[in-house]
Amino acid sequence: MIIVIDDPKSVVQVALEFLTTELNVCRADAGFATPKHDSYVPITEFRNAITNPPSITGLELPNQHCAMQIVWQSDHPVVIDNVVENEFLLDLKQIFSAAECKSMLLQKLAWDGNPIGIACIDYTNQFHTWSEDEINYMY
């Protein structure tokens, strides 16, 4: 397979499709930013055709929110088994409800030790308890 490196969005979409298929999740998305940006916006995604979740691209999250900063500061995937009842996400409930997020696994993306973005996989059709294998796969 030939991947056009000149089109980074396409390269990321291939990776997101792979994650979605391998882990059988509803949606995978990614965006590029740093911990200092005011907002975080997923720029591309891959959605499972069977579960048909809503698009999350263009959804703006307050990047300085404590939940986002936890992702930026962690070297390991951040697990959120139940988005609705997570105390760190209460004031973001409306945003995640619009995207139908039920359970999420987020991973900071880094290049040469510097944070450059976030990748996220999630379930939209049910709550999910993330296994060690899934967490390690994302890591």
Disulfide bonds with the S-S distance in Angstrom:
none
